[in-house]
Amino acid sequence: MAEISIPGSKSITARALFLAACGKGTSRLRRPLLSDDTDAFASGLAALGYTVDRQGATWSVTGLPAGPGMSASEVYCRDAGTAARFLPVLAALG
């Protein structure tokens, strides 16, 4: 019998990062898809002031339900469409 591991979805990983950022407390994502898009999203969250800890197969995000407290920030979304759509929403909350 063969055993395979199917990779996750970059879109689902990005949405999980978004929800973790909106939530109260710390959320843990287990085995998020590692891609340029998800890296851009996580880096964008960090640029907005969210605490994002990427340790191996578990990423932790500390949410800020009221939005980030940054008065100004520069976020580079690369070619990540989901990041380009969701990160400005988080920035507007603050």
Backbone atoms as SQL, in Angstrom:
CREATE TABLE atoms (id INTEGER PRIMARY KEY, chain TEXT, resi INTEGER, resn TEXT, atom TEXT, x REAL, y REAL, z REAL);
INSERT INTO atoms VALUES
  (1, 'A', 1, 'MET', 'N', 0.851, -1.170, 0.000),
  (2, 'A', 1, 'MET', 'CA', 0.000, 0.000, 0.000),
  (3, 'A', 1, 'MET', 'C', 0.896, 1.232, 0.000),
  (4, 'A', 2, 'ALA', 'N', 0.575, 2.171, -0.835),
  (5, 'A', 2, 'ALA', 'CA', 1.331, 3.418, -0.925),
  (6, 'A', 2, 'ALA', 'C', 0.679, 4.484, -0.057),
  (7, 'A', 3, 'GLU', 'N', 1.512, 5.330, 0.469),
  (8, 'A', 3, 'GLU', 'CA', 1.003, 6.450, 1.273),
  (9, 'A', 3, 'GLU', 'C', 1.517, 7.735, 0.648),
  (10, 'A', 4, 'ILE', 'N', 0.610, 8.660, 0.397),
  (11, 'A', 4, 'ILE', 'CA', 0.999, 9.930, -0.199),
  (12, 'A', 4, 'ILE', 'C', 0.521, 11.079, 0.680),
  (13, 'A', 5, 'SER', 'N', 1.200, 12.185, 0.544),
  (14, 'A', 5, 'SER', 'CA', 0.802, 13.393, 1.260),
  (15, 'A', 5, 'SER', 'C', 0.423, 14.447, 0.237),
  (16, 'A', 6, 'ILE', 'N', -0.813, 14.862, 0.268),
  (17, 'A', 6, 'ILE', 'CA', -1.307, 15.841, -0.702),
  (18, 'A', 6, 'ILE', 'C', -1.079, 17.234, -0.140),
  (19, 'A', 7, 'PRO', 'N', -0.443, 18.105, -0.935),
  (20, 'A', 7, 'PRO', 'CA', -0.180, 19.459, -0.427),
  (21, 'A', 7, 'PRO', 'C', -1.476, 20.236, -0.217),
  (22, 'A', 8, 'GLY', 'N', -1.404, 21.194, 0.687),
  (23, 'A', 8, 'GLY', 'CA', -2.553, 22.046, 0.965),
  (24, 'A', 8, 'GLY', 'C', -2.787, 23.047, -0.148),
  (25, 'A', 9, 'SER', 'N', -3.670, 23.945, 0.087),
  (26, 'A', 9, 'SER', 'CA', -4.035, 24.971, -0.884),
  (27, 'A', 9, 'SER', 'C', -3.476, 26.320, -0.443),
  (28, 'A', 10, 'LYS', 'N', -2.877, 27.050, -1.387),
  (29, 'A', 10, 'LYS', 'CA', -2.357, 28.372, -1.018),
  (30, 'A', 10, 'LYS', 'C', -3.515, 29.321, -0.681),
  (31, 'A', 11, 'SER', 'N', -4.635, 29.146, -1.348),
  (32, 'A', 11, 'SER', 'CA', -5.791, 29.994, -1.083),
  (33, 'A', 11, 'SER', 'C', -6.365, 29.730, 0.310),
  (34, 'A', 12, 'ILE', 'N', -6.453, 28.470, 0.687),
  (35, 'A', 12, 'ILE', 'CA', -6.969, 28.141, 2.017),
  (36, 'A', 12, 'ILE', 'C', -5.984, 28.597, 3.086),
  (37, 'A', 13, 'THR', 'N', -4.689, 28.430, 2.840),
  (38, 'A', 13, 'THR', 'CA', -3.686, 28.898, 3.795),
  (39, 'A', 13, 'THR', 'C', -3.786, 30.407, 3.983),
  (40, 'A', 14, 'ALA', 'N', -3.935, 31.149, 2.901),
  (41, 'A', 14, 'ALA', 'CA', -4.051, 32.609, 2.997),
  (42, 'A', 14, 'ALA', 'C', -5.308, 33.010, 3.767),
  (43, 'A', 15, 'ARG', 'N', -6.397, 32.340, 3.514),
  (44, 'A', 15, 'ARG', 'CA', -7.633, 32.651, 4.232),
  (45, 'A', 15, 'ARG', 'C', -7.524, 32.294, 5.711),
  (46, 'A', 16, 'ALA', 'N', -6.835, 31.210, 6.011),
  (47, 'A', 16, 'ALA', 'CA', -6.613, 30.841, 7.417),
  (48, 'A', 16, 'ALA', 'C', -5.743, 31.900, 8.103),
  (49, 'A', 17, 'LEU', 'N', -4.745, 32.423, 7.405),
  (50, 'A', 17, 'LEU', 'CA', -3.912, 33.504, 7.958),
  (51, 'A', 17, 'LEU', 'C', -4.764, 34.750, 8.221),
  (52, 'A', 18, 'PHE', 'N', -5.646, 35.076, 7.283),
  (53, 'A', 18, 'PHE', 'CA', -6.534, 36.233, 7.427),
  (54, 'A', 18, 'PHE', 'C', -7.439, 36.067, 8.652),
  (55, 'A', 19, 'LEU', 'N', -8.057, 34.912, 8.776),
  (56, 'A', 19, 'LEU', 'CA', -8.953, 34.668, 9.913),
  (57, 'A', 19, 'LEU', 'C', -8.193, 34.675, 11.228),
  (58, 'A', 20, 'ALA', 'N', -6.976, 34.141, 11.227),
  (59, 'A', 20, 'ALA', 'CA', -6.158, 34.158, 12.441),
  (60, 'A', 20, 'ALA', 'C', -5.830, 35.592, 12.836),
  (61, 'A', 21, 'ALA', 'N', -5.559, 36.444, 11.855),
  (62, 'A', 21, 'ALA', 'CA', -5.245, 37.846, 12.135),
  (63, 'A', 21, 'ALA', 'C', -6.460, 38.581, 12.701),
  (64, 'A', 22, 'CYS', 'N', -7.652, 38.201, 12.269),
  (65, 'A', 22, 'CYS', 'CA', -8.882, 38.849, 12.754),
  (66, 'A', 22, 'CYS', 'C', -9.322, 38.335, 14.116),
  (67, 'A', 23, 'GLY', 'N', -8.842, 37.171, 14.480),
  (68, 'A', 23, 'GLY', 'CA', -9.298, 36.528, 15.707),
  (69, 'A', 23, 'GLY', 'C', -8.619, 37.065, 16.955),
  (70, 'A', 24, 'LYS', 'N', -9.169, 36.696, 18.080),
  (71, 'A', 24, 'LYS', 'CA', -8.617, 37.076, 19.377),
  (72, 'A', 24, 'LYS', 'C', -7.678, 35.966, 19.847),
  (73, 'A', 25, 'GLY', 'N', -6.510, 36.343, 20.326),
  (74, 'A', 25, 'GLY', 'CA', -5.565, 35.359, 20.823),
  (75, 'A', 25, 'GLY', 'C', -4.650, 34.843, 19.724),
  (76, 'A', 26, 'THR', 'N', -4.031, 33.718, 20.003),
  (77, 'A', 26, 'THR', 'CA', -3.074, 33.135, 19.062),
  (78, 'A', 26, 'THR', 'C', -3.688, 31.920, 18.385),
  (79, 'A', 27, 'SER', 'N', -3.592, 31.892, 17.075),
  (80, 'A', 27, 'SER', 'CA', -4.072, 30.761, 16.279),
  (81, 'A', 27, 'SER', 'C', -2.870, 30.023, 15.721),
  (82, 'A', 28, 'ARG', 'N', -2.987, 28.708, 15.611),
  (83, 'A', 28, 'ARG', 'CA', -1.910, 27.895, 15.056),
  (84, 'A', 28, 'ARG', 'C', -2.392, 27.212, 13.790),
  (85, 'A', 29, 'LEU', 'N', -1.620, 27.371, 12.739),
  (86, 'A', 29, 'LEU', 'CA', -1.889, 26.699, 11.476),
  (87, 'A', 29, 'LEU', 'C', -0.910, 25.540, 11.375),
  (88, 'A', 30, 'ARG', 'N', -1.429, 24.353, 11.244),
  (89, 'A', 30, 'ARG', 'CA', -0.566, 23.181, 11.126),
  (90, 'A', 30, 'ARG', 'C', -0.443, 22.776, 9.668),
  (91, 'A', 31, 'ARG', 'N', 0.766, 22.583, 9.248),
  (92, 'A', 31, 'ARG', 'CA', 1.120, 22.202, 7.881),
  (93, 'A', 31, 'ARG', 'C', 0.516, 23.127, 6.833),
  (94, 'A', 32, 'PRO', 'N', 0.736, 24.457, 6.948),
  (95, 'A', 32, 'PRO', 'CA', 0.266, 25.361, 5.903),
  (96, 'A', 32, 'PRO', 'C', 1.063, 25.107, 4.618),
  (97, 'A', 33, 'LEU', 'N', 0.468, 25.426, 3.494),
  (98, 'A', 33, 'LEU', 'CA', 1.193, 25.270, 2.238),
  (99, 'A', 33, 'LEU', 'C', 2.304, 26.310, 2.182),
  (100, 'A', 34, 'LEU', 'N', 3.494, 25.862, 1.897),
  (101, 'A', 34, 'LEU', 'CA', 4.626, 26.769, 1.756),
  (102, 'A', 34, 'LEU', 'C', 4.756, 27.143, 0.287),
  (103, 'A', 35, 'SER', 'N', 4.503, 28.404, -0.020),
  (104, 'A', 35, 'SER', 'CA', 4.610, 28.894, -1.393),
  (105, 'A', 35, 'SER', 'C', 4.964, 30.375, -1.340),
  (106, 'A', 36, 'ASP', 'N', 5.296, 30.937, -2.493),
  (107, 'A', 36, 'ASP', 'CA', 5.611, 32.355, -2.533),
  (108, 'A', 36, 'ASP', 'C', 4.404, 33.185, -2.102),
  (109, 'A', 37, 'ASP', 'N', 3.209, 32.758, -2.490),
  (110, 'A', 37, 'ASP', 'CA', 1.992, 33.494, -2.135),
  (111, 'A', 37, 'ASP', 'C', 1.734, 33.485, -0.631),
  (112, 'A', 38, 'THR', 'N', 1.878, 32.315, -0.013),
  (113, 'A', 38, 'THR', 'CA', 1.619, 32.257, 1.431),
  (114, 'A', 38, 'THR', 'C', 2.730, 32.965, 2.212),
  (115, 'A', 39, 'ASP', 'N', 3.949, 32.911, 1.690),
  (116, 'A', 39, 'ASP', 'CA', 5.041, 33.658, 2.314),
  (117, 'A', 39, 'ASP', 'C', 4.779, 35.159, 2.211),
  (118, 'A', 40, 'ALA', 'N', 4.277, 35.608, 1.062),
  (119, 'A', 40, 'ALA', 'CA', 3.946, 37.026, 0.887),
  (120, 'A', 40, 'ALA', 'C', 2.847, 37.451, 1.856),
  (121, 'A', 41, 'PHE', 'N', 1.846, 36.586, 2.046),
  (122, 'A', 41, 'PHE', 'CA', 0.750, 36.923, 2.956),
  (123, 'A', 41, 'PHE', 'C', 1.264, 37.027, 4.388),
  (124, 'A', 42, 'ALA', 'N', 2.047, 36.036, 4.813),
  (125, 'A', 42, 'ALA', 'CA', 2.587, 36.053, 6.184),
  (126, 'A', 42, 'ALA', 'C', 3.505, 37.248, 6.390),
  (127, 'A', 43, 'SER', 'N', 4.331, 37.558, 5.406),
  (128, 'A', 43, 'SER', 'CA', 5.218, 38.721, 5.510),
  (129, 'A', 43, 'SER', 'C', 4.424, 40.018, 5.539),
  (130, 'A', 44, 'GLY', 'N', 3.328, 40.057, 4.782),
  (131, 'A', 44, 'GLY', 'CA', 2.457, 41.227, 4.800),
  (132, 'A', 44, 'GLY', 'C', 1.810, 41.442, 6.154),
  (133, 'A', 45, 'LEU', 'N', 1.376, 40.355, 6.779),
  (134, 'A', 45, 'LEU', 'CA', 0.815, 40.462, 8.132),
  (135, 'A', 45, 'LEU', 'C', 1.853, 41.031, 9.094),
  (136, 'A', 46, 'ALA', 'N', 3.072, 40.528, 9.000),
  (137, 'A', 46, 'ALA', 'CA', 4.145, 41.014, 9.872),
  (138, 'A', 46, 'ALA', 'C', 4.417, 42.494, 9.619),
  (139, 'A', 47, 'ALA', 'N', 4.369, 42.920, 8.361),
  (140, 'A', 47, 'ALA', 'CA', 4.592, 44.332, 8.034),
  (141, 'A', 47, 'ALA', 'C', 3.497, 45.224, 8.610),
  (142, 'A', 48, 'LEU', 'N', 2.305, 44.654, 8.776),
  (143, 'A', 48, 'LEU', 'CA', 1.196, 45.414, 9.357),
  (144, 'A', 48, 'LEU', 'C', 1.222, 45.411, 10.890),
  (145, 'A', 49, 'GLY', 'N', 2.128, 44.642, 11.476),
  (146, 'A', 49, 'GLY', 'CA', 2.259, 44.641, 12.925),
  (147, 'A', 49, 'GLY', 'C', 1.726, 43.405, 13.623),
  (148, 'A', 50, 'TYR', 'N', 1.268, 42.435, 12.864),
  (149, 'A', 50, 'TYR', 'CA', 0.809, 41.183, 13.457),
  (150, 'A', 50, 'TYR', 'C', 2.019, 40.331, 13.817),
  (151, 'A', 51, 'THR', 'N', 1.908, 39.556, 14.877),
  (152, 'A', 51, 'THR', 'CA', 2.969, 38.632, 15.246),
  (153, 'A', 51, 'THR', 'C', 2.742, 37.328, 14.497),
  (154, 'A', 52, 'VAL', 'N', 3.684, 36.994, 13.629),
  (155, 'A', 52, 'VAL', 'CA', 3.618, 35.768, 12.842),
  (156, 'A', 52, 'VAL', 'C', 4.887, 34.979, 13.125),
  (157, 'A', 53, 'ASP', 'N', 4.721, 33.788, 13.684),
  (158, 'A', 53, 'ASP', 'CA', 5.855, 32.938, 14.029),
  (159, 'A', 53, 'ASP', 'C', 5.779, 31.683, 13.167),
  (160, 'A', 54, 'ARG', 'N', 6.741, 31.550, 12.267),
  (161, 'A', 54, 'ARG', 'CA', 6.749, 30.399, 11.358),
  (162, 'A', 54, 'ARG', 'C', 7.848, 29.434, 11.784),
  (163, 'A', 55, 'GLN', 'N', 7.453, 28.407, 12.497),
  (164, 'A', 55, 'GLN', 'CA', 8.386, 27.392, 12.982),
  (165, 'A', 55, 'GLN', 'C', 8.049, 26.057, 12.338),
  (166, 'A', 56, 'GLY', 'N', 8.776, 25.708, 11.316),
  (167, 'A', 56, 'GLY', 'CA', 8.564, 24.412, 10.667),
  (168, 'A', 56, 'GLY', 'C', 7.166, 24.244, 10.126),
  (169, 'A', 57, 'ALA', 'N', 6.513, 23.183, 10.550),
  (170, 'A', 57, 'ALA', 'CA', 5.191, 22.846, 10.026),
  (171, 'A', 57, 'ALA', 'C', 4.055, 23.508, 10.788),
  (172, 'A', 58, 'THR', 'N', 4.364, 24.401, 11.721),
  (173, 'A', 58, 'THR', 'CA', 3.329, 25.118, 12.466),
  (174, 'A', 58, 'THR', 'C', 3.609, 26.608, 12.433),
  (175, 'A', 59, 'TRP', 'N', 2.621, 27.355, 11.991),
  (176, 'A', 59, 'TRP', 'CA', 2.705, 28.812, 12.008),
  (177, 'A', 59, 'TRP', 'C', 1.733, 29.318, 13.069),
  (178, 'A', 60, 'SER', 'N', 2.161, 30.324, 13.835),
  (179, 'A', 60, 'SER', 'CA', 1.302, 30.946, 14.840),
  (180, 'A', 60, 'SER', 'C', 1.082, 32.405, 14.473),
  (181, 'A', 61, 'VAL', 'N', -0.143, 32.842, 14.599),
  (182, 'A', 61, 'VAL', 'CA', -0.504, 34.231, 14.322),
  (183, 'A', 61, 'VAL', 'C', -1.264, 34.764, 15.528),
  (184, 'A', 62, 'THR', 'N', -0.818, 35.892, 16.052),
  (185, 'A', 62, 'THR', 'CA', -1.525, 36.541, 17.144),
  (186, 'A', 62, 'THR', 'C', -2.463, 37.574, 16.534),
  (187, 'A', 63, 'GLY', 'N', -3.735, 37.360, 16.733),
  (188, 'A', 63, 'GLY', 'CA', -4.749, 38.213, 16.119),
  (189, 'A', 63, 'GLY', 'C', -4.906, 39.554, 16.812),
  (190, 'A', 64, 'LEU', 'N', -5.366, 40.509, 16.040),
  (191, 'A', 64, 'LEU', 'CA', -5.688, 41.849, 16.523),
  (192, 'A', 64, 'LEU', 'C', -7.090, 42.181, 16.012),
  (193, 'A', 65, 'PRO', 'N', -8.140, 41.801, 16.749),
  (194, 'A', 65, 'PRO', 'CA', -9.500, 41.998, 16.270),
  (195, 'A', 65, 'PRO', 'C', -9.845, 43.443, 15.899),
  (196, 'A', 66, 'ALA', 'N', -9.203, 44.411, 16.537),
  (197, 'A', 66, 'ALA', 'CA', -9.467, 45.813, 16.209),
  (198, 'A', 66, 'ALA', 'C', -8.630, 46.299, 15.035),
  (199, 'A', 67, 'GLY', 'N', -7.822, 45.433, 14.490),
  (200, 'A', 67, 'GLY', 'CA', -6.963, 45.804, 13.366),
  (201, 'A', 67, 'GLY', 'C', -5.586, 46.209, 13.843),
  (202, 'A', 68, 'PRO', 'N', -4.665, 46.318, 12.900),
  (203, 'A', 68, 'PRO', 'CA', -3.300, 46.675, 13.265),
  (204, 'A', 68, 'PRO', 'C', -3.215, 48.113, 13.745),
  (205, 'A', 69, 'GLY', 'N', -2.295, 48.371, 14.638),
  (206, 'A', 69, 'GLY', 'CA', -2.150, 49.713, 15.190),
  (207, 'A', 69, 'GLY', 'C', -1.099, 50.541, 14.474),
  (208, 'A', 70, 'MET', 'N', -0.786, 50.194, 13.246),
  (209, 'A', 70, 'MET', 'CA', 0.250, 50.903, 12.499),
  (210, 'A', 70, 'MET', 'C', -0.317, 52.195, 11.912),
  (211, 'A', 71, 'SER', 'N', 0.427, 53.287, 12.041),
  (212, 'A', 71, 'SER', 'CA', -0.020, 54.529, 11.409),
  (213, 'A', 71, 'SER', 'C', 0.374, 54.549, 9.935),
  (214, 'A', 72, 'ALA', 'N', 1.407, 53.803, 9.588),
  (215, 'A', 72, 'ALA', 'CA', 1.832, 53.688, 8.193),
  (216, 'A', 72, 'ALA', 'C', 2.617, 52.394, 8.043),
  (217, 'A', 73, 'SER', 'N', 2.502, 51.782, 6.892),
  (218, 'A', 73, 'SER', 'CA', 3.226, 50.550, 6.626),
  (219, 'A', 73, 'SER', 'C', 3.313, 50.348, 5.118),
  (220, 'A', 74, 'GLU', 'N', 4.348, 49.661, 4.697),
  (221, 'A', 74, 'GLU', 'CA', 4.489, 49.312, 3.290),
  (222, 'A', 74, 'GLU', 'C', 4.450, 47.801, 3.184),
  (223, 'A', 75, 'VAL', 'N', 3.517, 47.301, 2.386),
  (224, 'A', 75, 'VAL', 'CA', 3.326, 45.866, 2.231),
  (225, 'A', 75, 'VAL', 'C', 3.536, 45.510, 0.762),
  (226, 'A', 76, 'TYR', 'N', 4.413, 44.556, 0.528),
  (227, 'A', 76, 'TYR', 'CA', 4.675, 44.074, -0.832),
  (228, 'A', 76, 'TYR', 'C', 3.996, 42.719, -0.991),
  (229, 'A', 77, 'CYS', 'N', 2.972, 42.650, -1.807),
  (230, 'A', 77, 'CYS', 'CA', 2.186, 41.429, -1.975),
  (231, 'A', 77, 'CYS', 'C', 2.746, 40.493, -3.042),
  (232, 'A', 78, 'ARG', 'N', 3.821, 40.904, -3.715),
  (233, 'A', 78, 'ARG', 'CA', 4.401, 40.116, -4.808),
  (234, 'A', 78, 'ARG', 'C', 3.314, 39.871, -5.854),
  (235, 'A', 79, 'ASP', 'N', 3.169, 38.650, -6.310),
  (236, 'A', 79, 'ASP', 'CA', 2.118, 38.330, -7.283),
  (237, 'A', 79, 'ASP', 'C', 0.949, 37.597, -6.628),
  (238, 'A', 80, 'ALA', 'N', 0.826, 37.713, -5.318),
  (239, 'A', 80, 'ALA', 'CA', -0.206, 36.988, -4.571),
  (240, 'A', 80, 'ALA', 'C', -1.523, 37.751, -4.621),
  (241, 'A', 81, 'GLY', 'N', -2.441, 37.270, -5.432),
  (242, 'A', 81, 'GLY', 'CA', -3.731, 37.934, -5.579),
  (243, 'A', 81, 'GLY', 'C', -4.545, 37.945, -4.299),
  (244, 'A', 82, 'THR', 'N', -4.531, 36.842, -3.568),
  (245, 'A', 82, 'THR', 'CA', -5.292, 36.790, -2.314),
  (246, 'A', 82, 'THR', 'C', -4.728, 37.789, -1.309),
  (247, 'A', 83, 'ALA', 'N', -3.417, 37.886, -1.228),
  (248, 'A', 83, 'ALA', 'CA', -2.798, 38.863, -0.321),
  (249, 'A', 83, 'ALA', 'C', -3.154, 40.285, -0.741),
  (250, 'A', 84, 'ALA', 'N', -3.156, 40.539, -2.037),
  (251, 'A', 84, 'ALA', 'CA', -3.481, 41.880, -2.530),
  (252, 'A', 84, 'ALA', 'C', -4.931, 42.264, -2.260),
  (253, 'A', 85, 'ARG', 'N', -5.792, 41.282, -2.116),
  (254, 'A', 85, 'ARG', 'CA', -7.202, 41.553, -1.839),
  (255, 'A', 85, 'ARG', 'C', -7.498, 41.632, -0.335),
  (256, 'A', 86, 'PHE', 'N', -6.850, 40.785, 0.448),
  (257, 'A', 86, 'PHE', 'CA', -7.187, 40.687, 1.868),
  (258, 'A', 86, 'PHE', 'C', -6.377, 41.622, 2.772),
  (259, 'A', 87, 'LEU', 'N', -5.099, 41.837, 2.476),
  (260, 'A', 87, 'LEU', 'CA', -4.274, 42.658, 3.367),
  (261, 'A', 87, 'LEU', 'C', -4.724, 44.115, 3.446),
  (262, 'A', 88, 'PRO', 'N', -5.183, 44.748, 2.341),
  (263, 'A', 88, 'PRO', 'CA', -5.695, 46.123, 2.471),
  (264, 'A', 88, 'PRO', 'C', -6.910, 46.216, 3.395),
  (265, 'A', 89, 'VAL', 'N', -7.715, 45.155, 3.450),
  (266, 'A', 89, 'VAL', 'CA', -8.879, 45.128, 4.343),
  (267, 'A', 89, 'VAL', 'C', -8.394, 45.181, 5.799),
  (268, 'A', 90, 'LEU', 'N', -7.368, 44.390, 6.108),
  (269, 'A', 90, 'LEU', 'CA', -6.815, 44.419, 7.464),
  (270, 'A', 90, 'LEU', 'C', -6.205, 45.771, 7.779),
  (271, 'A', 91, 'ALA', 'N', -5.510, 46.357, 6.821),
  (272, 'A', 91, 'ALA', 'CA', -4.904, 47.673, 7.038),
  (273, 'A', 91, 'ALA', 'C', -5.983, 48.724, 7.307),
  (274, 'A', 92, 'ALA', 'N', -7.105, 48.608, 6.609),
  (275, 'A', 92, 'ALA', 'CA', -8.192, 49.573, 6.800),
  (276, 'A', 92, 'ALA', 'C', -8.834, 49.460, 8.184),
  (277, 'A', 93, 'LEU', 'N', -8.776, 48.278, 8.795),
  (278, 'A', 93, 'LEU', 'CA', -9.339, 48.113, 10.142),
  (279, 'A', 93, 'LEU', 'C', -8.618, 48.968, 11.164),
  (280, 'A', 94, 'GLY', 'N', -7.310, 49.145, 10.949),
  (281, 'A', 94, 'GLY', 'CA', -6.509, 49.895, 11.921),
  (282, 'A', 94, 'GLY', 'C', -6.615, 51.369, 11.698);
